[in-house]
Amino acid sequence: MQANLLRYFSYTDSPPPPLLSPGNGIVLALYDSTLTALEPWARAGFQCESLAPSHRSKSLANVRKRKVDLTRAGVLDQVVRKYSGRVALALAFPPSTDLSIAGARWFAAKRRADPDFQTRAVAHLKAIEKLFQNLGCPWAIEGPGAGLLRKLWRNPDYVYNPCEFGAYLRPDEGHPLYPDIIPAQDAYTRSTGLWTAPRFRMPARRPVPPVWRYFTSKSGRTRRMSPVSFKRKAGAARASCPRGWARALCQRMASAVT
């Protein structure tokens, strides 16, 4: 218990020297369809590769996009063979609707159609973890911080809300893809878990106050909700890697960033 608490609050310690430079290898991301996780690394001069079933963003210098079905049998083994010895940092943002509180309203219908849908979702996360371990580099896998993964897999190594890294973004810096859903400076809450390698370094938190959407419930009470949860069709925005955290991570771990 004490070790977990020390690791969770380790961001208050003096940061060690940066770990990575562009000469160390590429930055590899799985399921980063918006390229928000890779953008800071690309701008810092790292060569990046994004493997995802589809991409929602335009092309970005220093980023190679590859359309890949990562759930197809044998694909993750091919990734190991292709990238072994070439990766400086690996990040993954796999779909989490089958495991998150936001997707709970559909669990019963999904379970009737496929009793093993959550077992398969967790198995895919474990397969990504094994892939990253075989690559031998620092890595992180994102998943719901408050969902079922604590029970079906293990506790996350870190938990954060996007607004806790909002001050890494300018106050006028709106989201390039979802400005009507994601507030400027990532000023929203979404319990986000990270399952990481020992050499991963969590950046220091620079929080901004979260923005809320207020509404009147059926009982007549005024309630509040995170703006990324307010609209049911905001799933793509919710799944997007928080830009403030991505920028903070690059500053924490990359020697090319000043």
VOBATI-640941 format. One record per residue (C-alpha): x, y, z. Coordinates in steps of 0.02 Angstrom, whole numbers, plus 50000, padded with zeros to 5 digits. Each point is the difference from the previous one (the first is absolute). Example, Ala and Ser with C-alpha at 12.3 -4.5 7.8 and 13.67 -1.06 7.14 Angstrom:
VOBATI-640941
<r X="50615" Y="49775" Z="50390"/>
<r X="50069" Y="50172" Z="49967"/>
***
This chain:
VOBATI-640941
<r X="50000" Y="50000" Z="50000"/>
<r X="50138" Y="50122" Z="50049"/>
<r X="50096" Y="49962" Z="49839"/>
<r X="49846" Y="50037" Z="49895"/>
<r X="49972" Y="50165" Z="50090"/>
<r X="50181" Y="50051" Z="49976"/>
<r X="49990" Y="49963" Z="49815"/>
<r X="49835" Y="50093" Z="49981"/>
<r X="50070" Y="50157" Z="50080"/>
<r X="50174" Y="49985" Z="49924"/>
<r X="49965" Y="50147" Z="49885"/>
<r X="50035" Y="50116" Z="50147"/>
<r X="50183" Y="49945" Z="50003"/>
<r X="50138" Y="50087" Z="49903"/>
<r X="49991" Y="49932" Z="49821"/>
<r X="50146" Y="49895" Z="49940"/>
<r X="50092" Y="50044" Z="49839"/>
<r X="49899" Y="49972" Z="49840"/>
<r X="50008" Y="49822" Z="49935"/>
<r X="49979" Y="50016" Z="49813"/>
<r X="50071" Y="50089" Z="49849"/>
<r X="49956" Y="49984" Z="49815"/>
<r X="50151" Y="49888" Z="49974"/>
<r X="49930" Y="49869" Z="50120"/>
<r X="49870" Y="49938" Z="49876"/>
<r X="49821" Y="50033" Z="49948"/>
<r X="49848" Y="50039" Z="50106"/>
<r X="49867" Y="49869" Z="49965"/>
<r X="49815" Y="50025" Z="50038"/>
<r X="49857" Y="49878" Z="49985"/>
<r X="49821" Y="50065" Z="49979"/>
<r X="50055" Y="50183" Z="50001"/>
<r X="49878" Y="50039" Z="49860"/>
<r X="50005" Y="50189" Z="50031"/>
<r X="50191" Y="50005" Z="50014"/>
<r X="49985" Y="50107" Z="50156"/>
<r X="50117" Y="49884" Z="50096"/>
<r X="50133" Y="50004" Z="49865"/>
<r X="49991" Y="50184" Z="49951"/>
<r X="50118" Y="50067" Z="50136"/>
<r X="50129" Y="49866" Z="49961"/>
<r X="49991" Y="50035" Z="49813"/>
<r X="50024" Y="50186" Z="50031"/>
<r X="50151" Y="49959" Z="50110"/>
<r X="50083" Y="49912" Z="49854"/>
<r X="49957" Y="49818" Z="50038"/>
<r X="49949" Y="49884" Z="49860"/>
<r X="49829" Y="49931" Z="50046"/>
<r X="49889" Y="49861" Z="49938"/>
<r X="49814" Y="49983" Z="50034"/>
<r X="49913" Y="49831" Z="49981"/>
<r X="49811" Y="50012" Z="50005"/>
<r X="49846" Y="49932" Z="49910"/>
<r X="49968" Y="50177" Z="49938"/>
<r X="50065" Y="50177" Z="50022"/>
<r X="49894" Y="50156" Z="50029"/>
<r X="50138" Y="50129" Z="49984"/>
<r X="50093" Y="50072" Z="49852"/>
<r X="50179" Y="49951" Z="49962"/>
<r X="50134" Y="50064" Z="50118"/>
<r X="50185" Y="50023" Z="49965"/>
<r X="50108" Y="49861" Z="50074"/>
<r X="49848" Y="49886" Z="50023"/>
<r X="49968" Y="49849" Z="49892"/>
<r X="49820" Y="49938" Z="50009"/>
<r X="49964" Y="49816" Z="49971"/>
<r X="49824" Y="49930" Z="49988"/>
<r X="50005" Y="49838" Z="50100"/>
<r X="49869" Y="49887" Z="50079"/>
<r X="50091" Y="49969" Z="50163"/>
<r X="49874" Y="49869" Z="50059"/>
<r X="50030" Y="49884" Z="49853"/>
<r X="50088" Y="49838" Z="50044"/>
<r X="50189" Y="50012" Z="49986"/>
<r X="50009" Y="50188" Z="49970"/>
<r X="50079" Y="50043" Z="50168"/>
<r X="50133" Y="49866" Z="49971"/>
<r X="50038" Y="50083" Z="49833"/>
<r X="50018" Y="50167" Z="50089"/>
<r X="50130" Y="49925" Z="50117"/>
<r X="50101" Y="49931" Z="49854"/>
<r X="49989" Y="50163" Z="49902"/>
<r X="50044" Y="50121" Z="50140"/>
<r X="50111" Y="49900" Z="50117"/>
<r X="50154" Y="50103" Z="50046"/>
<r X="49934" Y="50157" Z="49914"/>
<r X="49880" Y="50075" Z="50129"/>
<r X="50046" Y="50132" Z="50130"/>
<r X="49825" Y="50014" Z="50074"/>
<r X="49836" Y="49905" Z="49971"/>
<r X="49826" Y="50066" Z="50041"/>
<r X="49829" Y="49918" Z="49979"/>
<r X="49822" Y="50068" Z="50012"/>
<r X="49893" Y="49846" Z="49965"/>
<r X="49810" Y="50013" Z="49991"/>
<r X="49926" Y="49993" Z="50176"/>
<r X="49811" Y="50009" Z="49974"/>
<r X="49982" Y="49818" Z="50053"/>
<r X="50087" Y="50036" Z="50166"/>
<r X="49957" Y="50179" Z="50049"/>
<r X="49861" Y="50077" Z="50102"/>
<r X="49951" Y="50102" Z="49847"/>
<r X="49960" Y="49840" Z="49907"/>
<r X="49909" Y="49913" Z="50143"/>
<r X="49827" Y="50037" Z="49930"/>
<r X="50035" Y="49878" Z="49857"/>
<r X="50080" Y="49860" Z="50102"/>
<r X="49841" Y="49896" Z="50020"/>
<r X="49960" Y="49999" Z="49813"/>
<r X="50181" Y="49961" Z="49957"/>
<r X="50005" Y="49859" Z="50126"/>
<r X="49845" Y="49921" Z="49925"/>
<r X="50079" Y="50006" Z="49828"/>
<r X="50173" Y="49945" Z="50060"/>
<r X="50028" Y="49943" Z="50181"/>
<r X="50189" Y="50015" Z="49978"/>
<r X="50011" Y="50176" Z="49928"/>
<r X="50088" Y="50072" Z="50153"/>
<r X="50117" Y="49851" Z="50017"/>
<r X="50058" Y="50029" Z="49822"/>
<r X="50021" Y="50187" Z="50031"/>
<r X="50113" Y="49967" Z="50149"/>
<r X="50097" Y="49866" Z="49904"/>
<r X="50037" Y="50130" Z="49865"/>
<r X="50072" Y="50119" Z="50131"/>
<r X="50108" Y="49861" Z="50071"/>
<r X="50061" Y="49958" Z="49824"/>
<r X="50050" Y="50183" Z="49973"/>
<r X="50092" Y="49998" Z="50166"/>
<r X="50095" Y="49843" Z="49946"/>
<r X="50040" Y="50083" Z="49833"/>
<r X="50071" Y="50153" Z="50086"/>
<r X="50100" Y="49895" Z="50122"/>
<r X="50077" Y="49908" Z="49852"/>
<r X="50049" Y="50165" Z="49921"/>
<r X="50106" Y="50037" Z="50154"/>
<r X="49962" Y="50187" Z="50011"/>
<r X="49904" Y="50113" Z="50120"/>
<r X="49814" Y="49985" Z="49967"/>
<r X="49826" Y="50048" Z="50060"/>
<r X="49826" Y="49931" Z="49965"/>
<r X="49850" Y="50111" Z="50031"/>
<r X="49835" Y="49933" Z="50067"/>
<r X="49854" Y="50053" Z="50109"/>
<r X="50061" Y="50051" Z="50171"/>
<r X="49833" Y="49963" Z="50081"/>
<r X="49938" Y="49854" Z="49895"/>
<r X="50010" Y="49811" Z="50016"/>
<r X="50185" Y="49979" Z="49964"/>
<r X="50045" Y="50005" Z="50184"/>
<r X="49899" Y="49841" Z="50023"/>
<r X="50029" Y="49914" Z="49833"/>
<r X="50185" Y="50043" Z="49981"/>
<r X="50093" Y="50101" Z="50133"/>
<r X="50006" Y="50172" Z="50077"/>
<r X="50070" Y="50138" Z="49889"/>
<r X="50171" Y="50069" Z="50042"/>
<r X="49936" Y="50178" Z="49984"/>
<r X="49829" Y="50084" Z="49994"/>
<r X="49968" Y="50178" Z="49942"/>
<r X="49871" Y="50119" Z="49928"/>
<r X="50044" Y="50099" Z="49842"/>
<r X="49974" Y="50167" Z="50089"/>
<r X="50146" Y="49957" Z="50114"/>
<r X="50118" Y="50033" Z="49853"/>
<r X="49903" Y="50143" Z="49922"/>
<r X="50128" Y="50135" Z="50040"/>
<r X="50119" Y="49922" Z="49874"/>
<r X="49882" Y="50073" Z="49869"/>
<r X="49968" Y="50185" Z="49966"/>
<r X="49835" Y="50071" Z="50067"/>
<r X="49943" Y="50038" Z="49822"/>
<r X="50054" Y="49831" Z="49932"/>
<r X="49842" Y="49911" Z="49949"/>
<r X="49995" Y="49821" Z="49943"/>
<r X="50039" Y="49985" Z="49814"/>
<r X="49872" Y="49862" Z="49967"/>
<r X="49867" Y="50017" Z="50136"/>
<r X="49993" Y="50184" Z="50054"/>
<r X="49813" Y="49989" Z="50033"/>
<r X="50021" Y="49853" Z="50120"/>
<r X="50172" Y="50010" Z="50080"/>
<r X="50028" Y="50165" Z="50093"/>
<r X="50157" Y="50104" Z="49974"/>
<r X="50149" Y="49940" Z="50104"/>
<r X="49919" Y="49828" Z="50019"/>
<r X="49895" Y="50073" Z="50141"/>
<r X="49895" Y="49844" Z="50027"/>
<r X="49996" Y="49845" Z="50108"/>
<r X="50015" Y="49822" Z="49937"/>
<r X="50075" Y="49872" Z="50119"/>
<r X="50147" Y="49936" Z="49899"/>
<r X="50106" Y="49852" Z="50052"/>
<r X="50176" Y="49963" Z="49940"/>
<r X="50081" Y="49829" Z="50006"/>
<r X="50186" Y="50030" Z="49977"/>
<r X="50175" Y="49929" Z="49991"/>
<r X="50123" Y="50031" Z="50143"/>
<r X="50100" Y="50123" Z="49893"/>
<r X="49847" Y="50105" Z="49960"/>
<r X="50001" Y="50172" Z="50082"/>
<r X="49837" Y="50085" Z="50045"/>
<r X="50012" Y="50189" Z="49971"/>
<r X="49967" Y="50133" Z="50131"/>
<r X="49820" Y="50057" Z="50010"/>
<r X="49954" Y="50180" Z="49959"/>
<r X="49813" Y="50008" Z="50027"/>
<r X="49866" Y="50118" Z="49940"/>
<r X="49821" Y="50006" Z="50070"/>
<r X="49884" Y="49881" Z="49908"/>
<r X="49853" Y="50062" Z="49898"/>
<r X="49828" Y="49923" Z="50033"/>
<r X="49838" Y="49986" Z="49904"/>
<r X="49848" Y="50028" Z="50110"/>
<r X="49828" Y="49925" Z="49971"/>
<r X="49838" Y="49969" Z="50091"/>
<r X="49963" Y="49818" Z="50041"/>
<r X="49827" Y="49919" Z="49992"/>
<r X="49984" Y="50028" Z="50187"/>
<r X="50025" Y="50187" Z="49974"/>
<r X="50173" Y="50008" Z="50074"/>
<r X="50143" Y="50095" Z="49919"/>
<r X="50142" Y="49882" Z="49960"/>
<r X="50167" Y="50015" Z="49915"/>
<r X="50093" Y="49891" Z="49877"/>
<r X="50167" Y="50001" Z="49911"/>
<r X="49976" Y="50077" Z="49826"/>
<r X="50076" Y="49847" Z="49916"/>
<r X="49866" Y="49891" Z="50081"/>
<r X="49854" Y="50119" Z="49971"/>
<r X="49973" Y="49949" Z="49819"/>
<r X="49974" Y="49815" Z="49964"/>
<r X="50081" Y="50019" Z="49829"/>
<r X="50160" Y="50072" Z="50074"/>
<r X="50085" Y="49831" Z="50009"/>
<r X="50137" Y="50047" Z="49877"/>
<r X="50041" Y="50156" Z="50102"/>
<r X="50004" Y="49901" Z="50162"/>
<r X="50118" Y="49873" Z="49922"/>
<r X="50122" Y="50133" Z="49939"/>
<r X="50163" Y="50007" Z="50098"/>
<r X="50000" Y="50157" Z="50110"/>
<r X="50115" Y="50126" Z="49916"/>
<r X="50063" Y="50080" Z="50162"/>
<r X="50055" Y="49832" Z="50069"/>
<r X="50082" Y="49954" Z="49834"/>
<r X="50098" Y="50163" Z="49998"/>
<r X="50049" Y="49979" Z="50182"/>
<r X="50061" Y="49823" Z="49970"/>
<r X="50110" Y="50056" Z="49856"/>
<r X="50075" Y="50139" Z="50104"/>
<r X="50033" Y="49878" Z="50142"/>
<r X="50081" Y="49863" Z="49898"/>
<r X="50076" Y="50080" Z="49845"/>
<r X="50168" Y="50087" Z="50005"/>
<r X="49959" Y="50089" Z="49836"/>
<r X="49866" Y="50106" Z="50085"/>
<r X="50050" Y="50162" Z="50083"/>
***
